[in-house]
């Protein structure tokens, strides 16, 4: 069976759904082909930073996000003893024109999915279609799909955008000899736990350090029950000799990491109890891939994790996928549905995302914690100002924001240009 569309999107993840909404807004028709029969909540919490929220706001999604997510007020750092290191305002509180949202990945995907189906129609997403490859001519592309029952489908389109994630079939086709993922030497375990609000009730906490145990903790849903509890998302990270399986839904074991956090009982949060109360623990390796030299080959290109899988630090995995979408659409509006548009998208986004991938390796925002841990030799401190100044800590943070594209000043300049 053969089908036809203008833009064929492979994958209904955050990047693919954002792209579909952006194309629809620009008056360009598209259709998404998704491997799974039903989209289920994947992973746990993510942060959507102001530069990505700007894109989603332009798509009319801020109201839905505000009603579902927690609007983050501050980013705050502690050492492994629960001692305060640094606090920075976040989102609107930091002077951005757009908020920062902490949200369950499944909730964000549901908001995007619902918007796509309402605006583009239910048949705009074809579920149960696993992409097996694509061919192209100067006139267009033909993609092949396989259903759960073994049936095959061919789809013709002007261009194909692979948004099929870290295990992308199209990326493998374009780079059949690509090496294995690069393991950072760190595994992470994640979970969500109903708990009373802590600190501001909208705080994103980073604490500890990787060699002794590091935590990232933030609420992702408000008022989830009659007791006023929030759904708290936590991520435990620790250096490990071997990487976990690269599966966002891979189950983890408490015994593999909990000893590092067993005595983390602080006046602002009982972290050990939070971990122990978690019903389902997920495990994932901190891995990425070396930046690719090229995403676009003729009428085929990559987007999101299929293009730039990065170590999940700095809240930029989904964020960079969201930023890819309007950039690609802008080139399609400018040049048409052709290889020239994809080449220009490639020129802009390959370097921008490659810089973020490399920055995540060497100097992510939690480098602040590394500096404090090393300068204090992993011991409690009496006066942090005697060890490292607030100005030095803020410089680390601002350097990352600049590379990732969400310094307040840079984002305001970008806002003066079309998304």
C-alpha positions as CSV (number, residue, x, y, z in Angstrom):
1,X,0.0,0.0,0.0
2,X,1.2,3.5,-0.9
3,X,0.4,6.8,0.8
4,X,1.5,10.4,0.2
5,X,2.1,13.6,2.1
6,X,4.2,16.8,1.8
7,X,6.4,16.4,5.0
8,X,6.7,12.9,6.5
9,X,7.7,12.9,10.2
10,X,9.0,9.7,11.6
11,X,8.2,9.6,15.4
12,X,5.6,11.2,17.6
13,X,7.9,12.2,20.4
14,X,8.3,15.8,21.7
15,X,10.4,16.8,18.7
16,X,8.1,15.3,16.1
17,X,4.9,16.6,17.6
18,X,6.4,20.1,17.9
19,X,7.5,20.0,14.3
20,X,4.0,18.9,13.2
21,X,2.4,21.9,15.1
22,X,5.0,24.3,13.6
23,X,4.4,23.0,10.1
24,X,0.6,23.3,10.5
25,X,1.0,26.9,11.7
26,X,3.0,27.7,8.6
27,X,0.4,26.1,6.3
28,X,2.6,23.1,5.4
29,X,0.9,19.7,5.4
30,X,2.5,16.8,7.2
31,X,1.8,13.4,8.6
32,X,3.5,11.6,11.5
33,X,4.2,7.8,11.5
34,X,4.8,6.4,14.9
35,X,6.1,2.9,15.7
36,X,4.0,2.2,18.9
37,X,0.3,1.4,18.8
38,X,-0.4,3.7,21.8
39,X,1.6,6.4,23.3
40,X,2.2,5.8,27.0
41,X,4.0,8.1,29.5
42,X,7.7,7.7,29.0
43,X,10.4,8.4,31.6
44,X,9.8,10.9,34.4
45,X,10.3,14.6,34.8
46,X,11.9,17.2,32.5
47,X,12.4,20.9,32.6
48,X,11.3,23.1,29.7
49,X,13.6,26.1,29.8
50,X,12.5,29.6,28.6
51,X,14.0,29.4,25.2
52,X,11.9,26.2,24.5
53,X,8.8,27.7,26.2
54,X,9.1,30.6,23.8
55,X,8.5,28.2,20.9
56,X,5.6,26.4,22.7
57,X,4.1,29.8,23.6
58,X,4.2,30.7,19.9
59,X,2.2,27.5,19.3
60,X,-0.5,28.5,21.8
61,X,0.4,25.9,24.4
62,X,1.3,28.1,27.4
63,X,-2.1,27.9,29.0
64,X,-2.1,24.1,28.9
65,X,1.4,23.9,30.2
66,X,0.7,26.3,33.1
67,X,-2.4,24.3,34.1
68,X,-0.4,21.0,34.1
69,X,3.2,21.8,35.0
70,X,4.9,23.4,38.0
71,X,6.2,26.9,37.1
72,X,9.8,26.8,38.4
73,X,10.9,29.7,40.5
74,X,14.5,29.0,41.4
75,X,17.5,26.7,40.8
76,X,19.3,26.0,44.1
77,X,22.5,24.1,44.9
78,X,23.5,22.2,48.0
79,X,26.5,20.0,48.9
80,X,26.1,16.3,50.0
81,X,25.6,17.5,53.6
82,X,22.6,19.6,52.7
83,X,24.6,22.9,53.1
84,X,23.4,25.8,50.9
85,X,25.7,26.7,48.0
86,X,23.9,28.9,45.6
87,X,20.4,30.0,44.6
88,X,19.4,31.6,41.2
89,X,16.0,32.7,40.2
90,X,14.5,30.8,37.2
91,X,12.1,31.6,34.4
92,X,9.9,34.6,35.0
93,X,11.6,35.3,38.3
94,X,14.9,35.6,36.5
95,X,13.6,38.3,34.2
96,X,12.7,36.0,31.2
97,X,9.7,36.8,29.2
98,X,8.7,33.1,29.3
99,X,8.5,30.8,32.3
100,X,10.4,27.6,33.0
101,X,8.2,24.6,33.4
102,X,8.9,21.4,35.4
103,X,6.7,18.7,34.0
104,X,6.3,14.9,33.6
105,X,7.6,14.0,30.1
106,X,4.4,12.1,29.5
107,X,2.3,15.2,30.4
108,X,4.2,17.3,27.9
109,X,3.9,14.7,25.2
110,X,0.1,14.4,25.9
111,X,-0.3,18.2,25.6
112,X,1.5,18.2,22.3
113,X,-0.3,15.1,21.0
114,X,-3.7,16.5,21.9
115,X,-2.9,19.7,20.1
116,X,-1.8,17.9,17.0
117,X,-4.9,15.7,16.9
118,X,-7.2,18.7,17.5
119,X,-5.6,20.9,14.9
120,X,-4.4,18.5,12.2
121,X,-7.0,15.7,12.7
122,X,-6.8,12.2,14.2
123,X,-5.5,10.7,11.0
124,X,-2.5,13.1,11.1
125,X,-0.7,10.5,13.2
126,X,-0.5,6.9,12.0
127,X,0.3,4.6,14.9
128,X,1.8,1.1,14.6
129,X,4.2,2.1,11.8
130,X,7.8,1.2,12.4
131,X,10.2,2.9,9.9
132,X,12.6,0.4,8.3
133,X,14.3,2.8,5.9
134,X,13.9,5.4,3.1
135,X,15.0,6.0,-0.4
136,X,15.0,9.2,-2.4
137,X,15.2,10.8,-5.8
138,X,15.5,14.4,-6.9
139,X,11.7,14.6,-6.8
140,X,11.0,13.2,-3.4
141,X,11.4,10.4,-0.9
142,X,9.8,7.0,-0.3
143,X,9.8,5.6,3.3
144,X,9.0,2.0,4.2
145,X,7.1,1.0,7.3
146,X,6.2,-2.3,9.0
147,X,3.2,-2.9,11.2
148,X,2.9,-5.1,14.2
149,X,1.2,-7.7,12.0
150,X,4.0,-7.7,9.5
151,X,2.2,-5.7,6.9
152,X,4.3,-3.1,5.0
153,X,3.5,0.4,3.9
154,X,5.3,2.8,1.5
155,X,4.9,6.5,2.0
156,X,5.9,9.1,-0.5
157,X,6.7,12.7,0.5
158,X,8.6,15.8,-0.6
159,X,10.9,15.5,2.5
160,X,11.4,13.2,5.5
161,X,12.3,14.3,9.0
162,X,13.5,11.6,11.3
163,X,12.3,12.3,14.9
164,X,12.6,8.7,15.9
165,X,14.9,9.2,18.9
166,X,18.1,7.6,20.2
167,X,17.5,4.4,18.3
168,X,16.6,6.1,15.0
169,X,16.4,3.8,12.0
170,X,17.1,6.7,9.6
171,X,20.2,7.8,11.5
172,X,21.5,4.2,11.3
173,X,20.8,4.2,7.6
174,X,22.7,7.5,7.1
175,X,25.5,6.5,9.4
176,X,25.7,2.7,9.3
177,X,29.2,2.5,10.8
178,X,28.7,5.0,13.6
179,X,30.4,4.0,16.8
180,X,28.8,3.0,20.1
181,X,27.3,5.6,22.5
182,X,29.9,7.4,24.6
183,X,29.6,6.5,28.2
184,X,30.4,9.3,30.7
185,X,31.1,6.9,33.6
186,X,27.9,7.8,35.3
187,X,24.6,6.0,35.6
188,X,21.4,7.6,36.8
189,X,18.3,6.3,38.6
190,X,15.0,8.2,38.5
191,X,11.6,8.1,40.1
192,X,8.6,10.2,41.1
193,X,7.2,10.3,44.7
194,X,4.1,12.1,46.2
195,X,5.4,14.4,48.9
196,X,4.7,17.6,50.7
197,X,6.1,20.7,48.9
198,X,9.7,21.6,49.9
199,X,11.6,24.9,49.9
200,X,9.6,27.3,47.7
201,X,7.3,24.6,46.4
202,X,8.7,25.4,42.9
203,X,12.5,24.8,43.5
204,X,14.8,22.8,41.3
205,X,17.5,21.3,43.6
206,X,20.9,20.0,42.6
207,X,22.9,18.5,45.5
208,X,26.1,16.5,46.1
209,X,28.6,15.4,43.4
210,X,28.9,12.5,41.0
211,X,31.8,10.8,42.8
212,X,29.9,10.5,46.1
213,X,26.3,10.7,44.8
214,X,24.4,13.6,43.2
215,X,20.7,14.4,43.3
216,X,18.4,16.5,41.1
217,X,15.0,17.1,42.6
218,X,12.0,19.1,41.6
219,X,8.2,19.0,41.6
220,X,6.3,18.2,38.4
221,X,2.7,18.3,39.4
222,X,0.9,20.4,42.1
223,X,-2.0,19.4,44.4
224,X,-2.2,15.7,43.3
225,X,-4.4,14.7,46.3
226,X,-6.5,16.1,49.1
227,X,-3.4,16.4,51.3
228,X,-1.9,19.0,49.0
229,X,1.0,16.8,48.0
230,X,3.1,17.4,44.9
231,X,4.5,14.8,42.6
232,X,8.3,15.1,43.2
233,X,10.7,14.0,40.5
234,X,14.2,12.9,41.5
235,X,17.3,11.8,39.7
236,X,20.2,10.1,41.5
237,X,23.5,10.1,39.7
238,X,26.7,8.3,40.7
239,X,29.9,7.2,39.0
240,X,29.6,3.5,37.9
241,X,32.0,1.2,36.1
242,X,29.5,-0.1,33.6
243,X,26.7,1.6,31.8
244,X,23.1,0.6,32.3
245,X,21.0,-0.4,29.4
246,X,20.1,2.5,27.1
247,X,16.3,2.2,27.6
248,X,14.3,5.2,28.9
249,X,11.9,2.7,30.6
250,X,14.6,0.4,32.0
251,X,13.9,-0.7,35.6
252,X,16.5,0.0,38.3
253,X,17.3,-1.6,41.7
254,X,17.3,0.4,44.9
255,X,20.3,-1.5,46.2
256,X,22.5,-0.4,43.3
257,X,22.6,3.3,44.4
258,X,20.7,3.9,47.6
259,X,23.7,3.4,50.0
260,X,25.2,6.7,48.7
261,X,22.1,8.6,49.8
262,X,21.0,6.6,52.9
263,X,22.1,9.4,55.3
264,X,20.6,12.3,53.3
265,X,18.1,13.6,55.9
266,X,18.0,17.4,55.6
267,X,15.8,20.0,57.3
268,X,14.6,21.1,53.8
269,X,13.9,17.5,52.6
270,X,14.3,13.9,53.7
271,X,15.9,12.6,50.5
272,X,16.5,9.1,51.8
273,X,12.8,8.7,52.7
274,X,11.7,10.1,49.4
275,X,13.8,7.5,47.5
276,X,12.6,4.6,49.7
277,X,8.9,5.6,49.1
278,X,9.2,5.5,45.3
279,X,7.3,2.6,43.8
280,X,9.0,2.4,40.4
281,X,12.7,3.2,39.9
282,X,14.1,3.7,36.4
283,X,17.7,3.3,35.4
284,X,19.6,5.0,32.5
285,X,23.2,5.5,31.5
286,X,24.6,9.0,31.1
287,X,25.6,8.6,27.4
288,X,25.7,10.7,24.3
289,X,27.0,10.4,20.7
290,X,29.7,12.5,19.2
291,X,28.2,15.4,17.2
292,X,27.5,14.4,13.6
293,X,29.1,16.5,10.8
294,X,25.8,16.5,8.8
295,X,22.1,15.7,9.4
296,X,20.6,16.5,6.0
297,X,21.2,14.3,3.0
298,X,19.1,15.5,0.0
299,X,15.5,15.4,1.1
300,X,16.1,13.5,4.4
301,X,17.1,15.1,7.7
302,X,17.2,14.4,11.4
303,X,15.7,16.2,14.4
304,X,15.8,15.9,18.2
305,X,17.5,12.9,19.8
306,X,17.9,11.3,16.4
307,X,20.1,14.2,15.5
308,X,21.9,15.2,18.7
309,X,21.5,12.7,21.6
310,X,23.2,14.3,24.6
311,X,24.0,13.6,28.2
312,X,20.7,14.4,30.1
313,X,22.1,17.4,32.0
314,X,21.2,21.0,31.9
315,X,17.5,20.4,30.9
316,X,18.4,20.6,27.2
317,X,17.6,17.3,25.5
318,X,13.9,18.0,24.8
319,X,14.6,21.7,24.7
320,X,17.0,21.5,21.8
321,X,14.5,19.2,20.0
322,X,11.8,21.9,20.4
323,X,14.2,24.5,19.1
324,X,15.0,22.4,16.0
325,X,11.4,22.5,14.8
326,X,10.9,26.2,14.1
327,X,14.3,26.5,12.6
328,X,13.5,23.8,10.1
329,X,10.1,25.3,9.3
330,X,11.6,28.7,8.8
331,X,13.9,27.2,6.1
332,X,11.0,25.4,4.4
333,X,9.1,28.6,4.3
334,X,12.1,30.4,2.8
335,X,13.4,27.9,0.3
336,X,10.4,25.5,-0.2
337,X,10.1,21.7,0.4
338,X,13.5,20.8,-1.0
339,X,17.1,19.8,-0.3
340,X,18.2,23.5,-0.1
341,X,16.0,24.1,2.9
342,X,17.3,21.1,4.7
343,X,20.9,22.0,4.0
344,X,20.3,25.5,5.6
345,X,18.6,23.9,8.6
346,X,21.7,21.7,8.8
347,X,24.1,24.6,8.7
348,X,22.3,26.4,11.6
349,X,21.4,23.6,14.0
350,X,24.3,21.1,13.6
351,X,26.8,23.5,15.2
352,X,24.4,25.0,17.7
353,X,23.4,21.6,19.1
354,X,27.0,20.2,18.8
355,X,28.2,23.0,21.1
356,X,25.6,22.0,23.7
357,X,26.5,18.3,23.5
358,X,30.2,19.1,24.1
359,X,29.4,21.6,26.9
360,X,27.2,19.0,28.6
361,X,30.3,16.8,28.7
362,X,32.8,19.3,30.2
363,X,31.0,22.1,32.0
364,X,27.2,21.7,32.6
365,X,25.5,23.8,35.3
366,X,26.3,21.2,38.0
367,X,30.0,22.0,37.5
368,X,29.2,24.4,40.4
369,X,28.8,21.3,42.6
370,X,32.1,19.8,41.3
371,X,34.0,23.0,42.2
372,X,32.6,23.1,45.7
373,X,33.2,19.3,46.3
374,X,36.8,19.5,45.1
375,X,37.7,22.7,46.9
376,X,36.2,21.4,50.2
377,X,37.7,17.9,49.7
378,X,34.2,16.5,50.1
379,X,33.8,17.8,53.7
380,X,31.4,20.3,55.3
381,X,32.4,23.9,55.1
382,X,32.2,26.8,57.6
383,X,32.0,29.7,55.2
384,X,31.7,29.0,51.5
385,X,32.9,32.6,50.6
386,X,36.3,31.6,51.9
387,X,36.4,28.8,49.4
388,X,34.7,30.1,46.2
389,X,32.9,33.4,45.6
390,X,29.3,33.8,44.5
391,X,30.6,35.6,41.4
392,X,32.7,32.6,40.4
393,X,29.7,30.3,40.8
394,X,27.5,32.5,38.7
395,X,30.1,32.7,36.0
396,X,29.9,28.9,35.6
397,X,26.2,29.0,35.3
398,X,26.1,31.9,32.9
399,X,28.7,30.3,30.6
400,X,26.4,27.3,30.2
401,X,23.4,29.4,29.6
402,X,25.2,31.3,26.8
403,X,26.2,28.2,25.0
404,X,22.8,26.6,25.4
405,X,21.1,29.8,24.1
406,X,19.1,30.8,27.1
407,X,20.8,33.8,28.7
408,X,18.2,36.4,29.4
409,X,19.9,39.0,27.2
410,X,20.4,36.6,24.3
411,X,16.9,35.3,24.4
412,X,15.5,38.9,24.3
413,X,17.6,39.6,21.2
414,X,16.3,36.4,19.6
415,X,12.7,37.3,20.4
416,X,13.1,40.4,18.1
417,X,13.6,37.9,15.2
418,X,11.0,35.5,13.7
419,X,10.8,32.1,15.5
